[in-house]
Amino acid sequence: MAFIIPEGSFRPTVIFFELTNLLATFQTMINEILQNLINTGKVESFIDDIIIEMEIEEGYEEIVEEVVKRLAENDLYVKIEKHKQKVKEARFLGVVIRPEGIKIEEEKVK
């Protein structure tokens, strides 16, 4: 855990009690917000990463709008500069996802 302040980044030597389960709590919250979209198999999430997988473009825009709407309703926002659309390859959680299948990143294998 690190905090960025005007003087630079600050990393406490002890994690505050309120932050000990922060990642698990945040993951649970995201899963609850996007639960029925995740259940369709079109949306996956891991902490602050959300991936939308579509074999066809039909309906893609609606799912993106629904994800953004649900996040906004819960005071969560996306960084538009991190958004990538219509890619044939995605790196997610140490794997490379392609239409041909999923494989481990070469750097991880080495």
C-alpha distances in whole Angstrom, upper triangle without the diagonal:
4,7,10,13,17,17,14,10,9,6,8,9,10,7,10,12,12,9,10,12,10,10,14,15,14,16,19,19,19,22,24,24,25,27,31,30,28,31,33,31,31,27,24,20,17,14,15,17,21,24,28,30,34,37,39,38,40,38,34,34,35,32,29,31,30,27,26,28,26,23,24,26,23,21,19,20,20,20,24,23,21,24,27,30,33,31,33,30,26,23,21,19,21,24,27,29,32,35,37,34,30,30,27,26,28,25,24,27,28
4,7,10,13,13,10,7,6,4,7,10,11,10,12,15,14,11,13,15,13,14,17,18,16,19,22,21,21,24,26,26,27,29,33,31,30,33,35,33,32,29,26,22,19,16,16,19,22,25,29,32,35,38,40,39,41,38,35,35,35,33,30,31,31,28,26,29,27,24,25,27,24,22,20,20,20,19,23,22,21,24,26,30,33,32,33,31,27,24,23,21,23,26,28,30,33,37,38,36,32,31,29,27,29,26,25,29,29
4,6,10,11,8,6,5,6,9,12,13,12,12,16,15,12,15,17,14,15,19,19,17,20,23,22,22,25,27,26,28,30,33,32,31,34,36,35,33,30,27,24,21,18,17,20,23,26,30,33,36,39,41,39,41,39,35,35,35,33,30,31,31,27,26,28,27,23,24,26,23,20,19,19,19,18,22,21,21,24,27,30,34,32,35,32,29,26,25,23,25,28,30,32,35,38,40,38,35,34,31,30,32,29,28,32,32
4,7,8,6,4,6,9,12,15,16,16,16,19,18,16,19,20,17,18,22,22,20,22,25,24,24,27,29,28,29,32,35,33,32,36,37,36,34,31,28,25,23,20,18,20,24,27,30,33,36,39,40,39,41,39,35,34,35,33,30,30,31,28,26,28,27,24,24,26,24,21,19,19,19,17,21,20,19,23,26,29,33,32,34,32,28,26,25,24,26,29,30,32,35,38,40,38,35,35,32,30,32,29,29,33,33
4,5,5,6,7,11,13,16,18,17,18,21,20,18,21,23,20,21,25,24,22,25,28,27,27,30,31,30,32,34,37,36,35,39,40,39,37,34,32,28,26,23,21,24,27,30,33,36,39,42,43,41,43,41,38,36,37,35,32,33,33,30,28,30,29,26,25,28,25,22,21,21,21,20,23,22,22,26,29,32,36,35,37,35,32,30,29,28,30,33,34,36,39,42,44,42,39,38,36,34,36,33,33,36,36
4,6,8,10,14,16,20,21,21,21,25,24,22,25,27,24,25,28,28,26,29,31,30,30,33,34,33,34,37,40,39,38,42,43,41,40,36,34,31,29,26,24,26,29,32,35,38,41,44,45,43,45,43,39,38,39,37,34,34,35,32,30,32,32,28,27,30,28,24,23,23,23,21,24,22,23,27,30,33,37,36,39,37,34,32,31,31,32,35,36,38,40,43,46,44,41,40,38,36,37,34,35,38,38
4,7,9,12,15,18,20,20,21,25,24,22,25,27,25,26,30,29,28,30,33,32,32,35,37,35,37,40,43,41,40,44,45,43,42,38,36,33,31,28,26,28,31,34,37,40,43,46,47,45,47,46,42,41,42,40,37,37,38,35,33,35,35,31,30,33,31,27,26,26,26,24,26,25,26,29,32,36,39,38,40,38,35,33,32,32,33,36,37,39,42,45,47,45,42,41,38,36,37,34,35,38,38
4,7,10,13,16,18,19,20,23,23,21,23,25,23,23,27,27,25,28,31,30,29,33,34,33,34,37,40,39,37,41,42,41,39,35,33,30,28,25,23,25,29,31,34,37,40,43,45,43,45,43,40,39,40,38,35,35,36,33,31,33,33,29,29,32,29,26,25,24,24,22,25,23,23,27,29,33,36,35,37,35,32,29,29,28,29,32,33,36,38,42,43,41,38,37,35,32,34,30,31,34,34
4,7,10,13,15,15,17,20,20,17,19,22,19,20,23,24,22,24,27,27,27,30,32,31,32,34,38,36,35,38,40,38,37,33,31,27,25,22,20,23,26,29,32,35,38,41,43,41,44,42,38,37,38,36,33,34,35,31,29,32,31,27,28,30,27,25,23,23,22,21,24,22,22,25,28,32,35,33,36,33,30,27,26,25,26,30,31,33,36,40,41,39,36,35,32,30,31,28,28,32,31
4,6,10,12,12,13,17,17,15,17,20,18,19,22,23,22,24,27,26,27,30,31,31,32,35,38,37,35,39,40,39,38,34,31,28,25,22,21,24,27,30,34,37,40,43,45,43,45,43,40,39,40,37,35,36,36,32,31,33,32,28,29,31,28,25,24,24,24,23,26,25,24,28,31,34,37,36,38,35,32,29,28,26,27,31,33,35,38,41,43,40,37,36,33,31,33,30,29,33,33
4,6,9,9,11,15,15,13,14,17,16,17,20,21,20,22,25,25,26,28,30,30,31,33,37,36,34,37,39,37,37,33,30,26,23,20,20,23,26,29,33,36,39,42,44,43,45,43,40,39,40,37,35,36,36,32,31,33,32,28,29,31,28,26,24,24,25,24,27,26,25,28,31,34,37,35,37,34,31,28,26,24,25,29,31,33,37,40,41,39,35,34,31,30,31,28,27,31,30
4,5,7,9,12,13,12,13,16,15,17,20,20,20,23,25,25,26,29,30,31,32,34,37,37,35,38,40,38,38,34,32,28,25,21,22,25,28,31,35,38,41,44,46,45,47,45,42,41,42,39,37,38,37,33,33,34,33,29,30,32,28,26,25,26,27,26,30,29,28,31,33,37,40,38,40,37,33,30,28,26,28,31,34,36,39,43,44,41,37,36,33,32,34,31,29,33,33
4,7,9,13,15,13,13,17,17,18,21,22,22,24,26,27,28,30,32,33,34,35,39,38,36,39,42,40,40,36,33,29,26,23,24,27,30,33,37,39,43,46,48,47,49,47,44,44,44,41,39,40,40,36,35,37,35,32,33,34,31,29,28,29,30,29,33,32,30,33,36,39,42,40,41,38,35,32,30,27,28,32,34,37,40,44,45,42,38,37,33,32,34,30,29,32,32
4,6,9,12,10,10,14,14,16,18,19,20,22,24,25,26,28,30,31,32,33,37,37,35,37,40,38,39,35,32,28,25,22,23,26,30,33,36,39,42,45,48,47,49,46,43,43,43,40,38,39,38,35,34,36,34,31,32,33,29,28,27,28,29,29,33,33,31,34,36,39,42,40,42,39,35,32,30,27,28,32,35,37,40,44,45,41,38,37,34,33,35,32,30,33,33
4,6,8,7,7,10,11,13,15,15,16,19,20,21,23,25,26,27,29,30,33,33,31,34,37,35,35,32,29,25,22,19,20,23,26,30,33,36,39,42,44,44,45,43,40,40,40,37,35,36,35,31,31,32,30,27,29,29,26,25,23,25,26,27,30,30,28,31,33,36,39,38,39,36,33,30,27,24,26,30,33,34,38,41,42,39,36,35,32,31,33,31,29,32,33
4,5,5,7,10,10,13,15,15,16,19,20,20,22,24,25,26,28,29,33,33,31,34,37,36,36,32,29,26,23,19,21,24,27,30,34,37,40,43,45,45,46,43,40,40,40,37,35,36,34,31,31,32,29,26,27,28,24,23,23,25,26,27,31,31,29,32,34,37,40,39,41,38,34,32,29,27,29,32,35,36,40,43,44,41,38,37,35,34,36,34,32,35,36
4,5,5,8,10,13,14,13,15,18,18,19,21,23,24,25,27,28,32,32,30,33,36,35,35,32,29,25,23,19,21,25,27,31,34,36,40,43,45,45,46,43,40,40,39,36,35,36,34,31,31,31,29,26,27,27,24,23,23,25,27,28,32,33,31,33,36,38,41,40,42,39,35,33,30,27,29,33,35,37,40,43,44,41,38,38,35,35,38,35,33,36,37
4,6,7,7,11,12,11,13,16,16,16,18,21,21,22,24,25,29,29,28,30,33,33,33,29,27,23,21,17,19,22,25,28,31,34,38,41,43,42,43,40,37,37,36,33,32,32,31,28,27,28,25,23,24,24,20,20,19,22,24,25,29,30,28,30,33,36,39,38,40,37,34,31,28,26,29,32,34,35,39,41,43,40,37,37,35,34,37,35,33,36,38
4,6,5,8,10,9,11,13,15,15,17,19,20,21,23,24,28,28,26,29,31,30,31,27,24,20,18,14,16,19,22,26,29,31,35,38,40,39,41,38,35,35,34,31,30,31,29,26,26,27,24,21,23,23,20,19,18,20,22,23,27,27,25,27,30,33,36,35,37,34,30,28,25,23,25,28,31,32,35,38,40,37,33,33,31,31,33,31,29,33,34
4,6,8,9,10,12,13,14,16,18,19,20,22,24,24,28,28,26,28,31,30,31,27,24,21,18,15,17,20,23,26,29,32,35,38,41,40,41,39,36,36,36,33,31,32,31,27,28,29,26,23,25,26,22,22,21,23,24,25,29,29,27,29,31,34,37,35,37,34,30,28,25,22,24,27,30,31,35,38,39,36,32,32,30,30,33,30,28,31,32
4,6,5,6,8,10,11,12,14,15,17,18,20,20,24,25,22,25,28,27,27,24,21,18,15,12,15,18,20,23,26,29,32,35,38,37,38,36,33,34,33,29,28,30,28,24,25,26,23,21,23,23,19,20,19,21,22,24,27,28,26,27,30,32,34,33,35,32,28,26,23,20,23,26,28,29,33,35,37,33,30,30,28,29,32,30,27,30,32
4,6,5,6,9,10,10,12,14,15,16,18,19,23,23,21,24,27,26,26,22,19,16,13,10,12,15,18,21,24,27,30,34,36,35,36,33,31,31,30,27,26,27,25,22,22,23,20,18,20,20,16,17,15,18,19,20,24,25,22,24,27,29,32,31,33,30,26,24,21,19,22,25,27,28,31,34,35,32,29,30,28,28,31,29,27,30,32
4,5,5,6,9,10,11,12,14,15,16,17,21,21,19,21,24,23,23,19,16,13,10,7,9,12,15,18,21,24,27,30,33,32,33,31,28,29,28,25,24,25,23,20,20,22,19,17,19,20,17,17,15,17,17,19,22,23,20,22,24,26,29,28,29,27,23,21,17,15,18,21,23,24,28,30,32,29,25,26,24,24,27,26,23,27,28
4,5,5,6,9,10,11,12,14,15,16,19,20,17,19,22,21,22,19,16,12,10,8,11,14,16,19,21,24,27,30,32,32,33,31,28,29,28,25,24,25,23,20,21,23,19,17,20,21,17,18,16,19,19,21,24,26,23,24,26,28,30,29,30,28,24,22,18,16,19,21,24,25,28,30,32,28,25,26,24,25,28,27,25,27,30
4,5,5,6,9,10,11,12,14,15,19,19,17,19,23,22,23,19,17,14,12,9,12,15,16,19,22,25,28,31,33,33,33,30,28,28,27,24,23,24,22,19,20,21,17,15,18,18,14,15,14,17,18,21,24,26,23,24,26,28,30,30,32,29,26,24,21,19,22,24,27,27,30,32,34,31,28,29,28,28,32,30,28,31,33
4,5,5,6,9,10,11,12,14,17,17,16,18,21,20,20,17,14,11,10,7,8,11,13,16,19,22,25,29,30,30,30,27,25,25,24,21,20,21,19,16,16,18,15,12,15,15,12,13,11,13,15,17,20,22,19,20,23,25,27,27,29,27,23,22,18,17,20,22,25,24,28,30,32,29,26,27,26,26,30,28,26,30,32
4,5,5,6,9,10,11,11,15,15,13,15,18,17,17,14,11,8,7,5,8,10,11,14,17,19,22,26,28,27,28,26,23,24,23,20,19,20,18,15,16,18,15,13,16,17,14,15,13,15,15,18,20,22,19,19,21,23,25,25,26,24,21,19,16,14,18,20,22,21,25,27,29,26,23,24,23,24,27,26,24,27,30
4,6,5,6,9,10,10,14,14,12,14,18,17,18,15,13,10,10,9,11,13,13,16,18,21,24,27,29,29,29,26,24,25,24,20,20,21,19,16,17,18,15,14,17,16,13,15,14,17,18,20,23,25,22,22,24,26,28,27,29,27,24,22,19,18,21,22,25,24,27,29,31,28,25,27,26,27,30,30,27,30,33
4,5,5,6,9,10,13,14,13,15,18,18,18,15,14,11,11,9,11,13,13,16,18,21,24,27,29,28,28,25,23,23,22,19,18,19,16,13,15,15,12,10,13,13,10,12,11,14,15,18,21,23,21,21,23,25,27,27,29,28,24,23,20,19,23,24,26,25,28,30,32,29,27,29,28,29,32,32,30,32,35
4,5,5,6,8,11,11,10,13,15,15,15,11,10,8,9,7,8,10,9,12,14,17,20,24,25,24,25,22,20,20,19,15,15,16,13,10,12,13,10,8,12,12,10,12,9,12,13,16,18,20,18,17,20,21,23,23,25,24,21,20,17,17,20,21,23,22,25,26,29,26,24,26,25,26,30,29,27,30,33
4,6,5,5,9,9,8,10,13,13,13,10,9,7,9,9,11,12,10,13,14,16,19,22,24,24,24,21,20,20,19,15,16,17,14,12,14,15,11,11,15,14,12,15,13,15,16,19,21,23,20,19,21,22,24,24,25,24,21,20,17,17,20,21,22,21,24,25,27,25,23,25,25,26,29,29,27,30,33
4,6,5,8,10,9,11,14,15,15,13,12,11,13,12,14,15,13,16,16,19,21,25,26,26,25,22,21,21,19,16,17,17,14,12,14,14,10,11,14,13,11,14,13,16,17,21,22,25,23,22,24,24,26,27,28,27,24,24,21,20,24,25,26,25,27,28,30,28,26,28,28,30,33,33,31,34,37
4,6,8,9,10,12,14,15,15,12,12,11,13,12,13,14,12,14,15,18,20,23,24,23,23,20,18,18,16,13,14,14,11,9,11,10,7,7,10,9,8,11,10,13,14,18,20,22,20,19,21,22,24,25,27,26,23,23,20,21,25,25,26,24,27,28,30,28,26,29,29,30,33,33,32,34,37
4,6,5,6,9,10,11,11,8,9,9,12,12,12,12,10,12,11,14,16,20,21,20,20,16,15,16,14,11,11,12,9,7,10,10,7,9,12,12,11,14,12,14,14,18,19,21,19,18,19,19,21,22,24,23,20,21,18,19,23,22,23,21,23,24,27,24,23,26,26,27,31,31,30,32,35
4,5,5,6,9,10,11,9,10,10,13,14,15,15,12,14,13,15,17,20,22,22,21,18,17,18,16,13,14,15,12,11,14,14,11,12,16,15,14,17,16,17,18,21,22,25,22,21,22,22,23,24,25,25,22,23,19,20,23,23,24,22,24,25,27,25,23,26,27,28,32,32,30,33,36
4,5,5,6,9,10,9,11,12,16,17,18,17,14,15,13,15,16,19,20,20,19,15,16,17,14,11,14,15,11,11,14,14,12,14,17,16,16,19,18,19,19,23,23,26,24,22,23,22,23,24,25,25,23,24,21,22,25,25,25,22,24,24,26,24,24,27,28,30,33,34,32,34,38
4,5,5,7,7,6,8,10,14,16,16,15,11,11,9,11,12,15,16,16,16,13,12,14,11,8,10,12,9,8,12,13,11,13,16,16,16,19,17,17,17,20,20,23,21,18,19,18,19,20,21,21,19,21,18,20,23,22,22,19,21,21,24,22,21,24,26,27,31,32,30,32,35
4,5,5,6,5,6,8,11,14,14,13,10,10,9,10,13,16,17,18,18,15,14,16,15,11,13,15,12,10,14,15,13,14,17,18,17,20,17,18,18,20,21,23,20,18,19,18,19,20,21,20,18,19,16,17,20,19,20,17,19,20,22,20,19,22,23,24,28,29,27,29,32
4,5,8,8,9,11,14,17,18,17,14,13,12,13,14,16,18,19,19,16,16,18,16,13,15,17,14,13,17,18,15,17,20,20,20,22,21,22,21,24,25,27,24,22,22,21,22,22,23,22,21,22,19,19,23,21,22,19,21,21,23,20,20,23,24,26,30,31,29,31,34
4,5,7,10,13,16,19,19,17,14,13,11,10,11,13,15,16,15,13,13,16,14,11,14,16,13,13,17,18,16,18,21,21,21,24,22,22,21,24,24,26,24,21,21,19,19,20,21,21,20,21,19,20,23,21,21,18,19,19,21,19,19,23,25,26,30,31,30,31,35
4,6,7,11,14,17,18,15,12,10,9,8,9,11,14,15,15,14,13,16,15,12,14,17,15,14,17,19,17,18,22,22,22,24,22,22,21,23,23,25,22,19,19,18,17,18,18,18,16,18,16,17,20,18,18,15,16,15,18,16,15,19,21,23,26,28,26,27,31
4,7,10,14,17,17,14,10,8,6,5,6,9,11,12,12,11,9,12,12,9,11,14,12,11,15,16,15,16,20,20,21,23,20,20,18,20,20,22,19,16,16,14,14,15,15,16,14,16,15,17,19,18,17,14,15,14,17,16,16,19,21,22,26,27,26,28,31
4,7,10,13,13,10,7,6,5,6,9,12,14,14,15,13,11,13,12,9,10,12,11,9,12,14,13,13,17,18,18,19,17,16,15,17,18,19,17,14,14,14,14,15,16,16,14,15,13,15,18,17,16,14,16,16,19,17,16,19,20,21,25,26,25,27,30
4,7,10,11,8,6,5,7,8,11,14,17,17,18,16,14,16,16,12,12,15,14,11,14,16,15,14,18,19,18,20,17,17,15,17,18,19,16,15,15,15,16,16,17,15,13,13,10,11,15,14,14,13,15,16,19,16,14,17,18,19,23,23,22,24,27
4,6,7,6,4,6,9,11,15,18,20,20,21,19,16,18,18,14,13,16,14,11,13,16,14,12,16,17,16,17,14,14,13,15,17,18,15,14,15,16,18,17,18,17,14,13,10,10,14,14,15,14,17,19,21,19,16,18,18,19,23,23,21,24,27
4,6,5,7,9,12,14,18,21,23,23,25,23,20,21,21,18,17,19,18,14,16,18,16,14,18,19,17,18,15,15,14,16,18,19,15,15,16,18,20,19,20,18,14,13,9,8,12,13,15,15,18,21,22,19,17,18,17,18,21,21,19,22,24
4,6,8,11,14,17,21,24,26,26,27,25,22,22,22,19,18,20,18,15,16,18,16,13,16,18,15,16,12,13,13,14,17,18,15,16,18,20,22,21,23,20,17,15,12,11,14,16,18,18,22,24,26,23,20,21,20,20,23,22,21,24,26
4,7,10,13,16,20,23,25,24,25,23,20,20,21,17,15,17,17,13,13,16,14,11,14,16,14,14,10,10,9,11,13,14,11,12,15,17,20,19,21,19,16,14,12,11,15,17,18,18,21,24,26,23,21,22,21,20,24,23,21,25,27
4,7,10,13,16,20,22,21,23,21,17,18,19,16,14,16,16,12,13,16,15,12,15,18,16,16,12,12,10,11,13,13,10,10,12,14,16,16,18,16,12,11,8,9,13,14,15,14,17,20,22,20,17,19,18,17,21,20,19,23,25
4,7,10,13,17,18,18,19,17,14,15,15,12,10,13,13,9,11,14,13,11,14,16,15,16,12,12,10,11,13,14,11,10,11,12,14,14,16,15,12,12,9,11,14,15,15,14,16,18,21,19,17,19,19,19,23,23,22,24,27
4,6,10,13,15,15,17,15,12,13,14,11,10,13,13,10,12,15,15,14,17,19,19,19,16,15,12,14,14,15,11,10,10,10,11,11,13,12,9,10,8,11,14,13,13,11,13,14,17,16,14,17,17,17,21,22,21,23,26
4,7,10,12,11,13,11,8,10,11,8,8,11,11,9,12,15,14,14,17,19,19,20,17,16,14,15,15,16,14,11,10,9,10,11,12,12,11,13,12,14,17,16,15,12,13,14,17,16,15,18,19,20,23,24,24,26,29
4,7,9,10,12,11,9,12,13,10,11,14,14,13,15,18,18,18,21,23,23,24,21,20,17,19,18,19,16,13,12,10,9,10,10,11,10,13,12,15,17,15,13,10,11,10,14,13,13,16,18,19,22,24,23,25,28
4,5,7,8,9,7,10,12,10,11,14,15,14,17,19,19,20,22,24,25,26,23,22,20,21,19,21,18,15,13,11,9,11,11,12,13,16,16,19,20,18,16,12,12,10,14,14,15,19,21,22,25,27,26,28,31
4,7,9,10,9,13,15,13,14,18,18,18,20,22,23,24,26,28,29,30,27,26,23,24,23,23,21,18,16,13,10,11,10,13,14,17,17,20,22,19,16,13,11,9,12,13,15,18,21,22,25,27,27,28,31
4,6,8,8,11,13,12,14,17,17,18,20,22,23,24,26,28,29,30,28,26,23,24,22,24,22,18,16,13,10,12,12,15,16,20,20,23,25,22,20,16,14,12,15,16,18,22,25,25,28,30,30,31,34
4,6,5,8,10,11,11,14,15,16,18,20,21,22,24,25,27,28,26,24,21,22,20,21,20,16,14,11,8,12,13,16,17,20,21,24,26,23,21,17,16,14,18,19,20,24,26,26,29,31,31,33,35
4,6,8,9,10,12,13,14,16,18,19,20,22,24,25,27,28,26,24,22,24,22,24,22,19,17,14,12,15,16,19,20,23,23,26,28,26,24,20,19,17,21,21,23,27,29,30,33,34,34,36,39
4,6,5,6,9,10,11,13,15,15,17,19,20,21,23,25,23,22,20,22,20,22,21,17,17,14,13,16,18,20,20,23,22,25,28,26,24,21,20,19,22,22,24,27,29,30,33,35,34,36,39
4,5,5,6,9,10,11,12,14,16,17,18,20,22,23,21,19,17,19,17,19,17,14,13,10,10,13,15,17,16,20,19,22,25,23,21,18,18,17,20,20,21,24,26,27,30,31,31,33,36
4,5,5,6,9,10,11,12,14,15,16,18,20,21,19,17,15,17,15,17,17,13,13,10,11,14,17,19,18,21,21,24,27,25,23,21,20,20,24,24,24,27,29,29,32,33,33,35,38
4,5,5,6,9,10,10,12,14,15,16,19,20,18,17,16,18,17,20,19,15,16,13,14,18,20,22,21,23,23,25,28,27,25,22,23,22,26,25,26,29,31,31,34,35,35,37,40
4,5,5,6,9,10,11,12,14,15,17,18,17,16,14,17,16,19,17,14,14,13,14,16,18,19,18,21,19,22,25,24,22,20,20,20,23,23,23,26,27,28,31,32,32,34,37
4,5,5,6,8,10,11,12,14,16,17,14,13,11,13,12,15,14,11,11,10,12,15,17,18,17,19,18,21,24,23,21,19,20,20,24,23,23,26,27,27,30,31,30,33,35
4,6,5,6,9,10,10,12,14,15,14,12,12,14,13,16,16,13,14,13,15,18,21,22,20,22,21,24,27,26,25,23,24,24,27,27,27,29,30,30,34,34,34,36,39
4,6,5,6,9,10,10,13,14,13,13,13,16,15,19,18,15,17,15,17,20,22,23,21,23,21,24,27,26,26,23,24,24,28,27,26,29,30,31,34,35,34,36,39
4,5,5,6,9,10,11,12,10,10,10,13,13,16,15,13,14,14,16,18,21,21,19,20,18,20,23,23,23,21,22,23,26,25,24,27,27,27,31,31,31,33,36
4,6,5,6,9,10,10,9,7,7,11,11,14,14,11,14,14,17,19,22,22,20,21,20,22,25,25,24,23,24,25,28,27,26,29,29,29,32,32,32,35,37
4,5,5,6,9,10,9,9,10,14,14,18,17,15,18,18,20,22,25,26,23,25,23,25,28,28,28,26,28,28,31,30,29,32,32,32,36,36,35,38,40
4,5,5,7,9,8,10,11,15,16,19,18,16,19,19,22,23,26,26,23,24,22,23,27,27,27,25,27,28,31,30,28,31,31,31,35,35,34,37,39
4,5,5,6,5,6,8,12,13,17,16,15,17,18,21,23,25,25,22,23,20,21,25,26,26,25,27,28,31,29,28,30,30,30,33,33,32,35,37
4,5,5,5,6,9,12,13,17,17,16,19,20,23,25,28,27,25,25,23,25,28,29,29,28,30,31,34,32,31,33,33,33,36,36,35,38,40
4,6,7,9,12,16,17,21,20,19,22,23,26,27,30,30,27,28,26,27,30,31,31,30,32,33,36,34,33,35,35,35,39,38,37,40,43
4,6,9,12,15,17,21,20,19,22,23,26,28,30,30,27,27,24,25,28,29,30,29,32,33,36,34,32,34,34,34,37,36,35,38,41
4,7,10,13,16,19,18,18,22,23,26,28,31,30,27,27,24,25,29,30,31,30,32,34,37,35,33,35,34,34,37,36,35,38,40
4,7,10,13,16,15,15,18,20,23,24,27,26,23,23,21,21,25,26,27,26,29,30,33,31,29,31,30,30,33,32,31,35,37
4,7,9,12,12,12,15,17,21,22,25,24,21,21,20,21,24,25,25,25,27,29,32,30,28,30,29,29,32,31,30,34,36
4,6,9,8,8,12,14,17,18,21,21,18,18,17,18,21,22,22,22,24,25,29,27,26,27,27,25,29,28,28,31,33
4,5,6,7,11,13,17,17,21,20,17,17,17,19,21,22,22,22,24,26,29,27,26,27,26,25,28,27,27,30,32
4,5,5,9,11,15,16,19,19,17,18,18,20,22,23,22,21,23,24,28,27,26,27,27,25,28,27,28,31,33
4,6,8,11,15,15,18,18,16,16,17,19,21,22,21,21,22,24,27,26,25,26,25,23,26,25,26,29,30
4,6,10,13,13,16,15,12,13,13,16,17,18,17,17,19,21,24,23,22,22,22,20,23,22,23,26,27
4,7,10,11,14,14,12,13,13,16,18,18,17,16,18,19,23,22,21,22,22,21,24,24,24,27,29
4,7,7,11,10,9,11,13,16,17,17,15,14,14,16,19,19,18,20,21,19,22,22,23,26,27
4,6,9,11,10,13,14,18,20,18,16,14,14,15,18,19,19,21,22,21,23,24,25,27,29
4,7,9,10,14,15,19,20,18,15,13,12,12,16,16,17,19,21,20,23,24,25,27,29
4,5,7,11,13,16,17,15,12,10,9,10,13,14,14,16,18,17,19,21,22,23,25
4,7,10,13,17,16,14,10,8,6,7,10,11,12,14,16,15,17,20,21,22,24
4,7,10,13,13,10,7,6,5,8,10,10,10,11,13,12,14,16,17,18,20
4,6,10,10,8,6,5,7,10,12,11,10,11,12,11,14,15,15,17,19
4,7,7,6,5,6,9,13,14,12,10,10,9,8,11,12,12,14,17
4,6,5,6,7,11,14,15,13,10,11,10,9,13,13,12,15,18
4,6,8,10,14,17,18,15,11,11,9,9,13,13,11,14,16
4,7,10,13,17,17,14,10,9,6,6,9,9,7,10,13
4,6,10,13,13,10,7,6,4,5,9,10,9,10,13
4,6,10,10,8,6,5,6,6,9,11,11,12,15
4,7,8,6,5,7,9,10,13,15,14,15,18
4,5,5,6,8,11,12,14,17,17,17,20
4,5,8,11,14,15,17,20,20,21,23
4,7,9,13,14,16,19,19,19,22
4,7,10,12,15,18,17,17,20
4,7,9,12,15,14,14,17
4,6,9,12,11,10,14
4,6,8,7,7,10
4,5,5,7,9
4,5,5,6
4,5,5
4,6
4
